[in-house]
């Protein structure tokens, strides 16, 4: 982007030096000619019918013509009334390069005629004939190149006699560049190039600038804290107001024409102020007093030089360019001071603003006649420099923001990895603590189970054995119960994955031979049931003890020949039933002993229910209802 800025600056300087707009070898450039000036009480106006002008110039041989040179500037007399008519006579003889070729239409080309209505005449058969009349284009002729087709070369080697009339108010100053006569095909590209530089490019750059300015304005409305977008949009608006004079048509009403001229004059100060405010967003802001002083000065100069009631301050209007120059110098000094220790963006904008100030000085010199009128106005082209500088500054700021975001993201990723490592270490420590606690709880549970089950039975057996009150068979039975309880504890530790049937199958395998030895036939009637999510080792031990205790009661008291274990789902419960065909009993006539109380207590710990159904001579049915879902362990 910086290379493009430098290339564009070089192109503008080349154009300003007329390197792109010079004539070809078959055209003649008139630097010396004859002029005739006269005064009139009224504007001559356009021709009305016919081919002859309303006010003709003298004949070519008249002594009224005086030698003159181009380019020239004719200063008006502010105290003089009426209109000044200036005629310029050109005598064109075909150069050898043109005479050696076949004839073709010739054209008169004048790059600029400012502050005047133009009429072009040709001498034919001793009479002046109007070839082009621009009396109604006086307000826009100052920035529009003049290209008029003037016909073929006269026969017999006679020179082509042309007259160019410029009419303007006697108090105004008009300027005219050098004039060229040559083939239309050679001069038309020159006119088109100057039209491009003087009118088309200012229009295109203004529209592009204004379009992006509107986008920036909408962005600022969405986020009022980003004032850089506001200053960008205001710069685009002020620059469009400045460039309007180069491609627009001034209004016919003098009142609005004065206001438009005022807007064209003061807009440059506003442009530079908004550029300064935009550029300072990329560096350290100066004291608010300095900025407030500059803003107040721009406002005062704009207000005092305004054409209130038709322009009451002509002296201030004349001083306005110099006041604007002073303001511009102050802004440049402030921006240059701030740019010394700032980033690339601010230095880039300061350089672009400096080039803009030089272009403004050149244009003011051109308007004052200090620069030949052949030159073009550079300030409209400088808008391209500002536009590209704004884009480059925004691109640099965007790239810086991207780098900052990438750095912040990298820092966040590093911190996140560090946090993940810390969390992983904490998680491992927590898992180790949980494993240790689980082992401790399991040891405590086993100790409790061994103490309440096997330990209690062994202690009571030891006491009665020491006292000699048990027979050998009774001692063997007690020891067998101790072994069964120990096996229950071991079976409860087996991984069954919340499957009740797998748990009961281990009990069936272990008790099958004992039941057969006692003369009982064991029958299994089971159905597939859902897994119990709450079935953990402590709960598994309680279920095994419940079933084993029920089977032990069958062995000791029922005198049954068959016993069945049934498992199936019953609504929201799983039913485990132990059914025998023994002698049965009458529940109403039996006082509940320790065995039945143990069944109820164990079921309560599981959050389950136990029901015992029996009748004399009809056997007994013990039903254990286990819940499918349990919110908390039973107490």
N, C-alpha and C positions, 0 to 999 in steps of 0.2 A: 504493500500500500504506500509506503514511503517513497519507493521508486516511482510509483505512478504519480505521486504528488510532484516530485521533481521533474518528471517528464512533462506533466501538464504545465508547470511553471515555465519550462523552456519553450514549449509550444506557444504559450501566450506571448512570451518575449519575442519570439520569431514573428508571430503575427503582428505584434505591435510595430516591429521594424519593417512592415510591409513586405516581408519575404514571400507571402502567399498571395499577395494582391497586386503584384506588378504587371504592367502591360506586356504584350508579346512584341515580336519584331515587326509585325505588319501594322501596328497602331502608332499614332503620333500623340505625344503627351505635350500639352500646351502649358508652358510656364510663363510665356510672354504673349500678350494679346492687347487688344484695344478695348477701352471702356468708355461708356457715356452715362452720365448721371443727370437726372432731372427730378424736380419735385412736383407733386400733384396734391390737390386738395382732397382727393378721394381715391380709394383703391381702384385700379383699372378693372378689376374683376375679370371673369372669363369672357371669351369671345361670344358673340351672339350671332350665329349664322355666318356663312361664308368662310373663307380661308384666311382672310387678312386679319391682323390683330387690331384690337380697338385703338391702342396707342402704339403706332409703329416706331421703330428706332430710325435714326438718320440713315441715309444711303451709305454704302461702304466707302465712297470716296469723299464724304463730308469731312470738313475740318473739325467737326464737333467731337470726334473720337480722340481720346487721349491714350498714350501708352499705359499699360497696366501689367501687373504680374500676378501669377497664381502660384500657390494659394494666397488668399488675402482675407483680411478682416476689415470691414468698414464699420467704424464705431458711430453710433447715433448720437444726436444732440438731444438730451432730455428736455430742453426748453423749446425745441422745434416742433411745430405742429404739421399735420398732413402726412403724406406718404412719399417715400423715396423710391424711385425707379432707377435701377442700375442695369445697363445693358453691357454685355460682354460679346465682342465680335471675334469670331475665329475663322481663319482662312486655312483650309486644309488641302495640301497637295499629297497625292498618293506616294508613299515611300517606294523604293525599288522593289522591295519584297512583295508589296501589294500590286504594283503595276505589272510585274512579271506574270501574274496569275489572272485568271478570268475574273471579271467583275462580280460583285455580289452586293447585298444590302449592307450599307454602312450604318453605324450607330454612334451616338454621342453618349459618353459615359462620364458622369460626375459623381465621385463617391459620396460627397456630402455637401448639402447647401442648407445652412441653418438659418432659422428665423426669416423666412421669406417665401412668397408664392412665386413659382417658377413657370416660365413660358419659353418654349424653344421654337425658333423660326429658321427658315431657310430662304436664301435669296434665289428666286427662280424667275428668269426673264425680266429682271429689273424690279421685281416685287418681293416683299417679305411675306412668306406664307407660313402659317402656324403649322408646325409638325406635332406639337404636343402642348397641352394646356393643363397646368397643375395649379390653377389659381385657387381651387377649393381644397388643396392639400397642404396649405401653409402650416397648419398646426403639427403635422407629422413628417414634413419633409426633412426636418433636421436630422433624423436618424434613418432615413430611407434613401438608398442609393438611386441615382437618376440614370436610367438607360432608355434612350429614345432612338428609334429607327429613323434615319434621315434620308433614306433612299440611296440611289446609285451615284457614282461619280459623274460630274458633268462631262459631256463629250468635248473632244478637241483639246484635252489636257488642261481645261480650265480648272481653277481651284474651287473647292466646295466652300461656300460662304454661309456661315451659321451665326445666329445671334441668340444669346441666352439672357432672358430678362428675369431679374430678381426684384420683387416689390415688397416693401415692408414699411412699418411705421417709421417715421423720421427719427423718433427718439430711441429706436431699438438698434442693436448691433447685429449685423449679419456677417457670416463667414462662408467662403466657398473654397473648395479644394481645387487641385489641378483638374483640368478637363482633358479627356481623351477622345479621339476620333479614330475609328478603325472598323474592320469587319465585325458585323454583329456576332458571328460565330466565335470570335476571339474575345470580345468584350463581355458577352453575356455570362460566361463562367465567372469573370471577375465580379460582376454585379451579384450573381447568385452567392458567391462566397461571402461577400460583404453583407448581403442580406442574412446569410446564415449566422455570421458573427454578431451582427448588430441587432437582429430581431429574433431569429429562430432560437439560437442557443439560450439567450436570456429567458425566453418563454419555456423552453424545455426544462432548463435547470430550475426555474421557479416552480413549475408544476411538480417536478420530482421532489424538490425540497418541501413544498407545501404538503404533498401527499404523505411523506414520512412524518412531517410535523403534525398532521392530523392523527396519524397512528400513535405518535408519542403523546399527544394530548389525551387520547382515550386511555392510554396506559397510565398516565398520571392521574386521571379521574378515578381509575380503579385503585391506585395506590398513591395518595396525595403526599406521602413522605418522600417519594422519589422525585425531588424537584428538578433533577437534571432533565427529565422528560419534559417538564413544563418549560424550562429555558430553551430546550431544543425547538419545541413547537412555536414559542414566541419568536425565536430567531428566524424560523422559516416564514412566519407571517410577516415580520418586519422586512425581510429580504424580498419577499414577493411584492410588498408595497413599494420598495425601492426600485425593483426591476420593472414595475408596471409601465413606467414612462418609456421604456425602451421598446416595448412591443404593443402597447395599447394605443388607442386613439384618444387624444385629449377631448374633453367635452366642449361643446360650442359655447355654453354659458360661461361668461368670464368669472362669475362667482365660484362656480365649482372648479374652474380651471385654476384659480388661485389656490384653492384648498388642496387640489391635487398636486400642484407644484410645491406647496408647503409640506405635504406628506412625503413627497420625493426627497425634499431637502433634509427633514429631521429624521427620516427613517434610518439613515446611516448611523446616527448616534445611538439609536435604539438597537440597531443590529450589533454594534460593537459592545454595547452594554450587556445584551443578552449573551453574546459569545463569552464575555468576561465572566458572567455569573455561571455559565455552563462550565467553563474551563476551571473555575475555582472549586467545583465539586470534585476535581481530581487531585487537589492539593490542600495545603493548609489554608484555611480561610483567614483573610486579613481582618484587622479590627473592624467591627461593625460601623464605626464612625466614618471610616474611609468609604466603604461601600454606600452608606447612606448619603454621604456628600456627593458622590458621583451620580447616584440616582436622582437626587434633588436637583443637581445642576442640569442633567438631561431634561428633566421635567420643566425647569424654569426656561431653558433655551427654547424648548418646543412651544411653551405657552406664550412667551413674549413675542416670538416671531410669527405667531399664527395670524392669518389675515382676518382678524375680527372686524366685522362690519365693512368688509371690502378692502382690508389692508391698510391699517392706520400706522404701521410701523415700518416704512420702507427702509429706514436706516438700519433697524434691527435685522430686517430680512437680508440686507447686504452683509451684515456682520455675521449672520448665521453660519456660513461656511467656516469662518475663522474660529468662531466659538466651538463649532463641532470638531475642528482640527485640534483645538486645545484639549477638549474632552477626550478625544481619541488618543492624544499623546499621554494624558494622565492615565488612561486605562492601560495603554501599552506599558508604561513605566511600572504600574502596579502589577500587571501580569508578569512582566519580565522579572521583577523582584521576587515574586512568588515562585517563578519557574526555576530559580537557581538551584534549589534543593528539592525540587519536586520530581515526579516520575516522567516517563516518556510521554504520557498522554498530555500533560500540561505543557511541556516544552513544544510538542507538536502543534497544539492549539495556539500557543503564543506565536510560533513561527507563521502559521496560517493567518493569524490576525495581523501580524506585521506586514505580510505581503498584501493583505487587504487594505491596510492603511496606505501602503505605497501606491496601490491601484487607485485609491480615492484621491491621493495627491495628484497623480497623473490626470485623472478625469477632471479635477478642479482646474488644473492648469490648462487642459483642453477647452473647458468652458470659458476660461478667462482669456483665451487666445494666446497663452504662453507656449502652447504646443501647436504645431501645424494641424489644421483641421482634417488633413488626410488620415490622421491617427484614429484608431477606434477606441471606444470607451472600454476600459479594462475591468471596471468594477463588476459589471454583470457576469463576466467570465470568472472573476475571483470567487463568485458564489460556488463554483464547482470546486475550487480549492477548499473553501470552508466546509462544503458538503462532504468531500472526501476526508478532510481532517476530522470532522465529527464522526464519520463512520470508522475511521482508523482508531480514534480514541475509544469509541464504544467497543470496537473489536479487541483492543488491548485490555480494556477493563473487563470484558467478558472472559478473555483468556486468563487474566489474573484471577478472576472469580472462580474459573474452572480449576485452576491450579490450587487455589485455596481450598476449594471443595474436595479436590483429590487428596490434598494434604490432610484435611480434617477427616476424610473417610479413612485414610491410612492410619491416622492416629486412633480413630475409633476402632478400626479393625485390630490394631495392636492391643488396645485396652480390652477389647472384647475377648481376644485370645488369652490375655492375661487373666481376665475374669473367668473365662471358661476353665483355664488350668486350675485357678483357685477353687472354683465350684467343683471341678472334678476331684480335686484333693479332698475338699470338704465332704463330697458325696462318698468317697471311699472311706473316709474316717467315720461318717455317719453309718454307712453299711456295716463297717466293722463293729461299731457300737451296737447296732441293731442285732448283728449276729451274736455278739457276746450276751446281750440281754435275752435273746431268744434261747440261747443255750442255758442261761441262768434260770429262765422261767421253766424250761423243760426239765432241768435238774430238780427244781423245786417241786414241779408237778409229780415227777417220778418219785421223789422222796415222800411227797404227801400220799401218793397212791400206794407205795410200798408200805408206808407206815400204817395207813388206815386199812389196807387189804391184807397183804401177805404178812406184814409185821405183826398186826394185831392177831391174826390167826395163829402164827407161830408162837407168839407169847402165851396165848391162852392154851395152846396145845402143850407147851412146855410146862405150864403150871399144873395141868391135870395129870401129865405124865409123871412129874415129880411126886405128886400126891398118890399115884398108883390107882387112880380111879377109872382108868380106861383099859379096855382090852386091846389086844394087838390089832384086831380088825378095825376097831374104832380109831386107833392111832393112824393106821394106814389110810383110812378115809379122810382124816383131817389133813394128813400130808398131801394126799391127792388134791384136795381143795386148794392147798397152798400152791401146788404146782400149776393147777388150772388158772389161778389168779395171776401167777407170774406169766403164764403164756398169754393171758388176756392183755396184760401190759405190753408184752412184746408185739402181739398182733396189732394193737392200736397204733404202734409206731410205723407200721408198714404203709408205704405211699399208695393210697387207693383213689386219689384224684376225685374226691367227693362222690365216689360211687358206692352206694349202700350195698348193692348186691355183691360187689367184690369183697367188702368188709365181712358180710355174713358168710360168704363162701369159705373164708379162712376158718371161721368158727365151725362150720359144718365139717370141714376136713379134719379138724382136731377132735371134735366130740363124737364123730360118727361111730368109731370102734367102741367107745365107752358106752354109748347108748345100746349098740348091738349086744355088747357083753351083758347088759342089764336086761336083755330080752325085749327091748323097745325097737320097733321099726320106725325109722325116720323118713318122712315124706316132705319133699320140697314142692311148693306151688307158688312160683314167683312169676311176675310180669316185669317187662321193662319199665323202669321208672326214671324220671329226670334226676340229674345229679343234684346233690345238696351242697350249695355254695358254702354253707357254714360248717361242713363236716371236716373238722380238724382233729388231730390226735386226742385231745382231752374229751371231745364229744364222742369220738369213735369208741374210746374206752368205756364211756357211760353206756352206749348202746350195747356193746358186747356184754357188759356186766348185767344189764337188764335181761337180755335174751338168755344168758347162761344161768342167771338166778331162776328164771322161769323154768328152764329145763331141769335144773337141780330140784326144784319143787316137784316136778313131774316124777323124777326118779325116786324121791323120798316118800311122797305122800299119795300119788294118784293110783298106784297099782295098775297102770295102763299098759296096754300091749302095743299101742301105736301113738305116735306123736307127729304132728304136721307143723311146718313153718310156712306161713303164707305172707307174700309181699305183693302189694298192689297199690295203685294211686286211688285216693278217695277225695275228690275235690281238690282243695288246697293242701291236703295232707297225704303223707305216705303211711299206709297201715302195715304194721308188722304184727302178725298174730301167731301165737303158739297154742295149738289146739291138741288136746289129748282125749282118749276114750276111757279114761279111768272112772273111779267111783264117784268123783265129784263131791260137792258139799253144798250146804245151804248158806249163802253169804249172810243171811239175816241172823243165823244161829251161831255164827263164828265170830269171835272177838278178833279184830285184826291184830296179827302178831308183828314181830320185827321184820319178817320177810316182806309182807305187803307194804309196810311203811317204807322200807328201803326202795321198793319199786316206785312208789309215788315220789319219794325224794329225788331219786335219780332222774325220773321223767321231768320233774320240775326244773332241775338244772339244765335240761336240754330245751326247755320251753315246750315240752311235749305233754301228752296226757296218757294215762294208763287206765284201762277198764278191765275188770275181772268179772267174767260171767260163768256161772256154774250152777249145777243142780244135782241132787243125789241120784247116782246111777246114770248120769248123762255127760259125764266128763267136764272138763274145764277149758275156757277160752280166755287167754290173756291178750288184750289188744293194746299195742303201742302206736299212738298217732303222732308221727313226726311232721312238723310244718315244713312246707317247701321253701318258704322264705322266712327268715328270722332277722329282725332289725338289731337285736342285741342278745347276748347270751342270757339264758335263764339263770335265776338265782335260787 
